[in-house]
């Protein structure tokens, strides 16, 4: 069974259609990049699938069911720029927020929850910053904390919106190591990605998007010169030798 099935998904911002009849399926244990030009609807696709933005038509199923029934199996890392990093809280508290589905909104987390959160911070190399205010962290450190918050959920399907944008090389390596470990453990990850140069190195599947699906499948099969031209309107210089 596919972990994600999208059929005929269409959405707009005001009167501008940003997604048009988007259809694809994702199989378990895959690491997929979502790439396309600015304005292609990449971030919107994640938000519509997660019911954070309304759709005009179409359907989305998670593990053969609805998001409301499978919410605990789905994790989401939004763009770092969409988060209020001046909010007065520390790194550990941010990660603990990922456990609210297990703890309950009106209950206090116990020692076991705290240990899980610390383990996720440690996995991202941020255990020493657990008590640090998030506003005092660098951009790369903030991104690691946000990824730790998703990891502590122990989801089966993760959506990540530009997790590598604006981070240092060490953080990029750490994030990709974590994503590949998730894949190896049977998790499924979909990543909005901006760097075409690293698609083949980092991802085994790719979804080329420009309001609609241009191509989707194994990277070695669909990440081709012709498909990239189709997605970017032929305005992008191809990265590989002819």
C-alpha positions as a Python dict, from the first residue, in 0.01 Angstrom:
ca = {
    (1, 'X'): (0, 0, 0),
    (2, 'X'): (122, 350, -83),
    (3, 'X'): (183, 575, 216),
    (4, 'X'): (49, 877, 28),
    (5, 'X'): (-196, 900, -260),
    (6, 'X'): (-282, 1236, -417),
    (7, 'X'): (-549, 1256, -686),
    (8, 'X'): (-653, 1561, -886),
    (9, 'X'): (-542, 1809, -620),
    (10, 'X'): (-619, 2169, -720),
    (11, 'X'): (-575, 2480, -505),
    (12, 'X'): (-547, 2857, -537),
    (13, 'X'): (-443, 3170, -353),
    (14, 'X'): (-720, 3423, -399),
    (15, 'X'): (-798, 3387, -770),
    (16, 'X'): (-458, 3252, -874),
    (17, 'X'): (-448, 2876, -928),
    (18, 'X'): (-125, 2746, -778),
    (19, 'X'): (-189, 2371, -804),
    (20, 'X'): (-367, 2214, -1098),
    (21, 'X'): (-479, 1850, -1104),
    (22, 'X'): (-180, 1720, -908),
    (23, 'X'): (-176, 1340, -899),
    (24, 'X'): (94, 1106, -766),
    (25, 'X'): (160, 822, -520),
    (26, 'X'): (448, 770, -279),
    (27, 'X'): (572, 428, -171),
    (28, 'X'): (707, 347, 175),
    (29, 'X'): (1077, 383, 249),
    (30, 'X'): (1146, 648, -14),
    (31, 'X'): (1333, 977, 14),
    (32, 'X'): (1175, 1218, -235),
    (33, 'X'): (1274, 1571, -335),
    (34, 'X'): (1006, 1812, -455),
    (35, 'X'): (1171, 2052, -700),
    (36, 'X'): (1050, 2319, -935),
    (37, 'X'): (1083, 2691, -1008),
    (38, 'X'): (972, 2969, -773),
    (39, 'X'): (594, 2985, -767),
    (40, 'X'): (557, 2622, -874),
    (41, 'X'): (343, 2543, -569),
    (42, 'X'): (592, 2327, -377),
    (43, 'X'): (523, 2465, -29),
    (44, 'X'): (154, 2501, -109),
    (45, 'X'): (141, 2133, -199),
    (46, 'X'): (259, 2037, 149),
    (47, 'X'): (14, 2274, 316),
    (48, 'X'): (-282, 2153, 111),
    (49, 'X'): (-200, 1787, 175),
    (50, 'X'): (-176, 1863, 548),
    (51, 'X'): (-501, 2064, 544),
    (52, 'X'): (-320, 2386, 634),
    (53, 'X'): (-454, 2546, 316),
    (54, 'X'): (-790, 2470, 151),
    (55, 'X'): (-815, 2274, -171),
    (56, 'X'): (-1054, 2343, -455),
    (57, 'X'): (-1082, 1981, -558),
    (58, 'X'): (-909, 1645, -535),
    (59, 'X'): (-827, 1403, -257),
    (60, 'X'): (-535, 1300, -37),
    (61, 'X'): (-508, 972, 151),
    (62, 'X'): (-248, 871, 408),
    (63, 'X'): (-185, 499, 453),
    (64, 'X'): (-518, 437, 283),
    (65, 'X'): (-708, 660, 524),
    (66, 'X'): (-765, 1026, 615),
    (67, 'X'): (-519, 1269, 773),
    (68, 'X'): (-736, 1303, 1084),
    (69, 'X'): (-711, 929, 1146),
    (70, 'X'): (-340, 904, 1062),
    (71, 'X'): (-216, 1234, 1205),
    (72, 'X'): (13, 1068, 1461),
    (73, 'X'): (195, 894, 1176),
    (74, 'X'): (270, 1218, 990),
    (75, 'X'): (539, 1473, 1078),
    (76, 'X'): (592, 1821, 932),
    (77, 'X'): (884, 2065, 932),
    (78, 'X'): (775, 2402, 786),
    (79, 'X'): (1011, 2663, 646),
    (80, 'X'): (1229, 2811, 917),
    (81, 'X'): (1129, 3162, 808),
    (82, 'X'): (765, 3092, 896),
    (83, 'X'): (846, 3038, 1265),
    (84, 'X'): (857, 3308, 1534),
    (85, 'X'): (1204, 3239, 1668),
    (86, 'X'): (1174, 3528, 1916),
    (87, 'X'): (914, 3335, 2114),
    (88, 'X'): (1054, 3301, 2469),
    (89, 'X'): (1125, 2930, 2492),
    (90, 'X'): (1430, 2705, 2491),
    (91, 'X'): (1537, 2430, 2252),
    (92, 'X'): (1415, 2145, 2473),
    (93, 'X'): (1068, 2297, 2504),
    (94, 'X'): (1045, 2330, 2126),
    (95, 'X'): (1124, 1961, 2083),
    (96, 'X'): (877, 1869, 2360),
    (97, 'X'): (604, 2033, 2152),
    (98, 'X'): (640, 1742, 1911),
    (99, 'X'): (516, 1512, 2188),
    (100, 'X'): (190, 1691, 2262),
    (101, 'X'): (1, 1427, 2064),
    (102, 'X'): (130, 1167, 2311),
    (103, 'X'): (126, 1382, 2626),
    (104, 'X'): (-205, 1561, 2574),
    (105, 'X'): (-250, 1939, 2572),
    (106, 'X'): (-368, 1963, 2933),
    (107, 'X'): (-113, 1728, 3084),
    (108, 'X'): (246, 1782, 3189),
    (109, 'X'): (519, 1579, 3015),
    (110, 'X'): (687, 1321, 3236),
    (111, 'X'): (1047, 1206, 3264),
    (112, 'X'): (1009, 960, 2978),
    (113, 'X'): (889, 1237, 2744),
    (114, 'X'): (1181, 1457, 2847),
    (115, 'X'): (1426, 1173, 2779),
    (116, 'X'): (1279, 1123, 2432),
    (117, 'X'): (1315, 1493, 2357),
    (118, 'X'): (1675, 1497, 2480),
    (119, 'X'): (1754, 1192, 2267),
    (120, 'X'): (1621, 1371, 1957),
    (121, 'X'): (1827, 1679, 2037),
    (122, 'X'): (2132, 1457, 2081),
    (123, 'X'): (2063, 1290, 1747),
    (124, 'X'): (2085, 1632, 1584),
    (125, 'X'): (2397, 1730, 1783),
    (126, 'X'): (2204, 1984, 1991),
    (127, 'X'): (2189, 1823, 2337),
    (128, 'X'): (2430, 2082, 2480),
    (129, 'X'): (2189, 2357, 2372),
    (130, 'X'): (1877, 2216, 2539),
    (131, 'X'): (1843, 2511, 2778),
    (132, 'X'): (1942, 2776, 2523),
    (133, 'X'): (1675, 3025, 2416),
    (134, 'X'): (1590, 2959, 2052),
    (135, 'X'): (1642, 3326, 1965),
    (136, 'X'): (2008, 3283, 2067),
    (137, 'X'): (2069, 2996, 1824),
    (138, 'X'): (2213, 3033, 1476),
    (139, 'X'): (1998, 2958, 1174),
    (140, 'X'): (2154, 2615, 1132),
    (141, 'X'): (2107, 2535, 1501),
    (142, 'X'): (1743, 2643, 1485),
    (143, 'X'): (1686, 2414, 1191),
    (144, 'X'): (1841, 2122, 1379),
    (145, 'X'): (1610, 2188, 1675),
    (146, 'X'): (1308, 2200, 1447),
    (147, 'X'): (1409, 1872, 1287),
    (148, 'X'): (1454, 1720, 1633),
    (149, 'X'): (1097, 1824, 1713),
    (150, 'X'): (977, 1626, 1411),
    (151, 'X'): (1196, 1326, 1493),
    (152, 'X'): (1061, 1294, 1847),
    (153, 'X'): (717, 1227, 1700),
    (154, 'X'): (852, 901, 1555),
    (155, 'X'): (625, 944, 1252),
    (156, 'X'): (615, 712, 952),
    (157, 'X'): (581, 989, 690),
    (158, 'X'): (764, 1321, 710),
    (159, 'X'): (713, 1639, 508),
    (160, 'X'): (994, 1896, 520),
    (161, 'X'): (982, 2237, 357),
    (162, 'X'): (1330, 2358, 254),
    (163, 'X'): (1517, 2210, 555),
    (164, 'X'): (1852, 2275, 385),
    (165, 'X'): (1787, 2639, 292),
    (166, 'X'): (2036, 2882, 443),
    (167, 'X'): (2218, 2632, 664),
    (168, 'X'): (2593, 2579, 692),
    (169, 'X'): (2766, 2281, 533),
    (170, 'X'): (2796, 2090, 862),
    (171, 'X'): (2423, 2127, 931),
    (172, 'X'): (2338, 2020, 576),
    (173, 'X'): (2546, 1704, 620),
    (174, 'X'): (2387, 1634, 959),
    (175, 'X'): (2034, 1678, 822),
    (176, 'X'): (2095, 1458, 519),
    (177, 'X'): (2253, 1189, 736),
    (178, 'X'): (1941, 1193, 952),
    (179, 'X'): (1705, 1180, 653),
    (180, 'X'): (1892, 885, 503),
    (181, 'X'): (1879, 707, 839),
    (182, 'X'): (1503, 763, 848),
    (183, 'X'): (1476, 607, 503),
    (184, 'X'): (1692, 310, 602),
    (185, 'X'): (1463, 248, 901),
    (186, 'X'): (1161, 229, 671),
    (187, 'X'): (1034, 583, 713),
    (188, 'X'): (916, 789, 416),
    (189, 'X'): (1038, 1146, 366),
    (190, 'X'): (933, 1418, 120),
    (191, 'X'): (1152, 1728, 103),
    (192, 'X'): (1097, 2057, -77),
    (193, 'X'): (1444, 2119, -216),
    (194, 'X'): (1601, 2408, -408),
    (195, 'X'): (1946, 2286, -513),
    (196, 'X'): (1929, 2086, -835),
    (197, 'X'): (2300, 2009, -811),
    (198, 'X'): (2246, 1778, -512),
    (199, 'X'): (1921, 1605, -611),
    (200, 'X'): (2091, 1295, -752),
    (201, 'X'): (2326, 1265, -455),
    (202, 'X'): (2067, 1316, -184),
    (203, 'X'): (1739, 1165, -306),
    (204, 'X'): (1626, 835, -458),
    (205, 'X'): (1297, 979, -589),
    (206, 'X'): (1203, 1316, -731),
    (207, 'X'): (877, 1500, -792),
    (208, 'X'): (921, 1771, -1056),
    (209, 'X'): (644, 2025, -1002),
    (210, 'X'): (526, 2335, -1181),
    (211, 'X'): (167, 2381, -1062),
    (212, 'X'): (110, 2033, -1199),
    (213, 'X'): (325, 1721, -1190),
    (214, 'X'): (588, 1732, -1466),
    (215, 'X'): (744, 1399, -1369),
    (216, 'X'): (759, 1171, -1068),
    (217, 'X'): (956, 856, -1002),
    (218, 'X'): (1303, 724, -931),
    (219, 'X'): (1563, 997, -963),
    (220, 'X'): (1770, 800, -1213),
    (221, 'X'): (1465, 765, -1438),
    (222, 'X'): (1291, 1103, -1426),
    (223, 'X'): (1557, 1360, -1331),
    (224, 'X'): (1653, 1422, -1692),
    (225, 'X'): (1746, 1721, -1901),
    (226, 'X'): (1412, 1718, -2083),
    (227, 'X'): (1205, 1696, -1765),
    (228, 'X'): (1400, 1975, -1594),
    (229, 'X'): (1347, 2195, -1900),
    (230, 'X'): (977, 2115, -1891),
    (231, 'X'): (955, 2205, -1522),
    (232, 'X'): (1157, 2525, -1547),
    (233, 'X'): (1032, 2642, -1885),
    (234, 'X'): (1368, 2587, -2053),
    (235, 'X'): (1518, 2887, -1874),
    (236, 'X'): (1755, 2691, -1655),
    (237, 'X'): (2098, 2583, -1773),
    (238, 'X'): (2134, 2207, -1735),
    (239, 'X'): (2394, 2101, -1482),
    (240, 'X'): (2529, 1789, -1652),
    (241, 'X'): (2727, 1720, -1964),
    (242, 'X'): (2519, 1651, -2272),
}
